[in-house]
């Protein structure tokens, strides 16, 4: 039996196609198994590091940011190259505790350790892993609304 998997960014829902010359009990049980798989309940992020591709658990991602016209997902250990645009990731993660804090950065609210408001009206955010970032003025009202400030 041959198995072929195609990764397509335009695909919105997984599809299984079985090509065979006849229906056998093995094919029937394979079709029943594939039809009964539960839908993935969380978004899947694919990150690239060196020559490896890894599936990233969104809960482990501290922040997603742009640098040198590339998008990275950073965990406490390392940063992974992500082959999606920031707005696509924002949409993908909209049901997760992620929030955009600037034109080039999205953070995981569960990874926030401390927030320091300044007299200038900005907020300095300290994330897990010793990462420090700032909320841009444009996104400040949205952050204040989310936090109830």
BADO-38291 format. One record per residue (C-alpha): residue number from 0; residue in three letters; y, x, z. Coordinates in steps of 0.25 Angstrom, whole numbers, plus 5000, padded with zeros to 4 digits. Example, Ala and Ser with C-alpha at 12.3 -4.5 7.8 and 13.67 -1.06 7.14 Angstrom:
SITE     i    aa      y      x      z
SITE     0   Ala   4982   5049   5031
SITE     1   Ser   4996   5055   5029
This chain:
SITE     i    aa      y      x      z
SITE     0   Unk   5000   5000   5000
SITE     1   Unk   5014   5005   4996
SITE     2   Unk   5026   5003   5005
SITE     3   Unk   5040   5004   5000
SITE     4   Unk   5053   5002   5008
SITE     5   Unk   5067   5002   5002
SITE     6   Unk   5079   5003   5010
SITE     7   Unk   5091   4995   5004
SITE     8   Unk   5104   4994   5010
SITE     9   Unk   5107   4981   5003
SITE    10   Unk   5094   4974   5009
SITE    11   Unk   5098   4964   5019
SITE    12   Unk   5084   4960   5023
SITE    13   Unk   5071   4967   5022
SITE    14   Unk   5061   4963   5011
SITE    15   Unk   5046   4966   5010
SITE    16   Unk   5040   4965   4996
SITE    17   Unk   5025   4966   4994
SITE    18   Unk   5020   4970   4980
SITE    19   Unk   5005   4968   4978
SITE    20   Unk   4995   4963   4967
SITE    21   Unk   4988   4954   4977
SITE    22   Unk   4989   4947   4990
SITE    23   Unk   4980   4953   5000
SITE    24   Unk   4978   4951   5015
SITE    25   Unk   4985   4964   5018
SITE    26   Unk   4997   4960   5009
SITE    27   Unk   4997   4947   5016
SITE    28   Unk   4997   4953   5030
SITE    29   Unk   5008   4963   5026
SITE    30   Unk   5017   4951   5020
SITE    31   Unk   5015   4943   5033
SITE    32   Unk   5018   4956   5042
SITE    33   Unk   5031   4959   5034
SITE    34   Unk   5035   4944   5035
SITE    35   Unk   5034   4944   5050
SITE    36   Unk   5042   4956   5053
SITE    37   Unk   5054   4953   5062
SITE    38   Unk   5067   4955   5056
SITE    39   Unk   5074   4967   5061
SITE    40   Unk   5083   4963   5072
SITE    41   Unk   5093   4974   5072
SITE    42   Unk   5100   4982   5061
SITE    43   Unk   5093   4995   5056
SITE    44   Unk   5102   5007   5054
SITE    45   Unk   5097   5019   5046
SITE    46   Unk   5102   5032   5049
SITE    47   Unk   5101   5046   5042
SITE    48   Unk   5101   5059   5050
SITE    49   Unk   5098   5072   5043
SITE    50   Unk   5086   5068   5033
SITE    51   Unk   5081   5057   5042
SITE    52   Unk   5083   5042   5042
SITE    53   Unk   5082   5034   5055
SITE    54   Unk   5083   5020   5059
SITE    55   Unk   5094   5018   5070
SITE    56   Unk   5094   5008   5081
SITE    57   Unk   5107   5002   5081
SITE    58   Unk   5107   5002   5096
SITE    59   Unk   5106   5017   5096
SITE    60   Unk   5118   5019   5087
SITE    61   Unk   5131   5023   5094
SITE    62   Unk   5140   5022   5083
SITE    63   Unk   5141   5021   5068
SITE    64   Unk   5153   5029   5061
SITE    65   Unk   5158   5034   5048
SITE    66   Unk   5161   5049   5046
SITE    67   Unk   5163   5056   5033
SITE    68   Unk   5161   5043   5025
SITE    69   Unk   5147   5042   5031
SITE    70   Unk   5142   5032   5042
SITE    71   Unk   5134   5037   5054
SITE    72   Unk   5126   5030   5065
SITE    73   Unk   5127   5038   5078
SITE    74   Unk   5117   5037   5089
SITE    75   Unk   5118   5045   5102
SITE    76   Unk   5109   5056   5095
SITE    77   Unk   5115   5057   5081
SITE    78   Unk   5122   5051   5069
SITE    79   Unk   5115   5045   5058
SITE    80   Unk   5120   5043   5044
SITE    81   Unk   5120   5028   5040
SITE    82   Unk   5120   5024   5026
SITE    83   Unk   5128   5011   5028
SITE    84   Unk   5143   5009   5029
SITE    85   Unk   5149   5006   5042
SITE    86   Unk   5153   4991   5039
SITE    87   Unk   5138   4989   5035
SITE    88   Unk   5133   4995   5048
SITE    89   Unk   5144   4986   5055
SITE    90   Unk   5138   4974   5049
SITE    91   Unk   5124   4978   5051
SITE    92   Unk   5127   4980   5066
SITE    93   Unk   5135   4968   5068
SITE    94   Unk   5125   4962   5078
SITE    95   Unk   5124   4975   5086
SITE    96   Unk   5134   4980   5096
SITE    97   Unk   5141   4988   5086
SITE    98   Unk   5156   4987   5084
SITE    99   Unk   5166   4994   5074
SITE   100   Unk   5176   5003   5081
SITE   101   Unk   5183   5009   5069
SITE   102   Unk   5183   5009   5054
SITE   103   Unk   5172   5020   5055
SITE   104   Unk   5164   5017   5067
SITE   105   Unk   5155   5007   5074
SITE   106   Unk   5150   5008   5088
SITE   107   Unk   5138   5003   5096
SITE   108   Unk   5144   4995   5108
SITE   109   Unk   5131   4998   5116
SITE   110   Unk   5133   5013   5114
SITE   111   Unk   5148   5012   5120
SITE   112   Unk   5148   5020   5134
SITE   113   Unk   5163   5019   5137
SITE   114   Unk   5176   5014   5131
SITE   115   Unk   5190   5021   5134
SITE   116   Unk   5202   5013   5130
SITE   117   Unk   5214   5021   5127
SITE   118   Unk   5229   5018   5129
SITE   119   Unk   5231   5019   5114
SITE   120   Unk   5222   5007   5112
SITE   121   Unk   5209   5013   5107
SITE   122   Unk   5196   5013   5113
SITE   123   Unk   5188   5026   5115
SITE   124   Unk   5173   5023   5115
SITE   125   Unk   5162   5032   5121
SITE   126   Unk   5148   5029   5115
SITE   127   Unk   5134   5034   5119
SITE   128   Unk   5131   5048   5116
SITE   129   Unk   5145   5053   5119
SITE   130   Unk   5152   5047   5107
SITE   131   Unk   5166   5044   5107
SITE   132   Unk   5174   5035   5097
SITE   133   Unk   5186   5026   5096
SITE   134   Unk   5189   5012   5093
SITE   135   Unk   5199   5011   5081
SITE   136   Unk   5212   5003   5083
SITE   137   Unk   5207   4993   5072
SITE   138   Unk   5194   4990   5079
SITE   139   Unk   5200   4990   5094
SITE   140   Unk   5202   4974   5094
SITE   141   Unk   5188   4972   5090
SITE   142   Unk   5182   4981   5100
SITE   143   Unk   5191   4975   5111
SITE   144   Unk   5186   4961   5107
SITE   145   Unk   5172   4966   5108
SITE   146   Unk   5174   4972   5121
SITE   147   Unk   5182   4961   5127
SITE   148   Unk   5194   4970   5130
